[in-house]
């Protein structure tokens, strides 16, 4: 091949991307074996990672339809009134159960009337469950405050 | 990485004596297919994002977990539009440096969408980000590498990304809630208005439907696991066919909105179809 022809030059970016993928795959493959790693993802799904940067760095890890995630939305605080009939079981949601309140139509359906909402999120993976209770408190002009009230 | 790692199946070029010029021909076609599919995935839910934008304007949530600017409806809107503009300009720009700058802009905007309060949960932006990373790398090599070599590498990286994404789905389902079928029954079989599930509800008894949900779920787990672990090892053209089929069928048989997540992976998988057979002299090197 002469010098005018295209070369197979050095390509560090290719290697860098492959390293990134290998790191993600190792992370994924270790998750079922090490409960601590699964716990990190449980906290990721409920926006409870210790810091935003630590949460954000996990964002590229693919997690389509991961874990058993459920949520329940109430118009009154838990335990204030005992329901006559047992409430329906919480519904499953594909990933990030918090999306039920933050994402598009979920945000509209639950918050458009401007009233308080109390939500419980559960995420489970191979025997571990993380539960979070959140109060969405209206503060006026369509704004709500996200207050984490209970953690397990 | 050695060429051996990227070795792929012997795929015959249209004419082995007239291999394409760098940055044109099959290389350009592969780039364009990926860009068109990436764009298609991002605009697939255009109406949805449009209505979501109005909702975010009317209802805001203040959560100390997110930085203020990542709760702003303006940021999510402009990041989304910026990603679309980046793809369009990259395709129309033609010049290598324009393609590269645009690909970097697409990565940056998708990165913002992936951590914004209004869009972090949408896997559209996770799969699109990986495809955008592939695009950026590819755009830096289009004018520099031999087309045959670049296409083999591009196809290899594409199927490694596809494998990783499938594996991400599989590992998260290695849990009793999915193996029993509870999650898919609740999300899809019970009341999802989609042709597959409407048909099954109309033509089966409730207890049969529940059993079908279990086997549907197990089928998904097995397919994602096996293909996730093995697709990257396949020859380019076979991997391309497997990837296009799997990613298309996941959406087609479960949820129309999932095409926003998967079109970009259909396009990325298709890169394998463009791989050119190496000249005999090079194969022996």
Interface residues (C-beta under 8 A of the other chain):
Chain A: X5 X6 X7 X8 X9 X11 X13 X14 X15 X17 X18 X21 X24 X25 X28 X29 X31 X32 X41 X47 X52 X55 X56 X59 X60 X61 X62 X63 X64 X65 X66 X67 X68 X91 X92 X93 X94 X95 X96 X98 X99 X101 X102 X103 X104 X105 X107 X108 X111 X112 X124 X125 X126 X136 X139 X142 X143 X144 X145 X146
Chain B: X1 X3 X22 X48 X49 X51 X52 X55 X56 X58 X59 X60 X61 X62 X63 X64 X65 X66 X67 X111 X114 X115 X117 X118 X119 X120 X121 X122 X123 X126 X127 X129 X130 X133 X134 X136 X137 X140 X141 X143 X144 X145 X146 X147 X149 X153 X157 X160 X161 X164 X165 X167 X168 X169 X171 X172 X173 X174 X175 X176 X177 X178 X182 X183 X186 X187 X220 X261
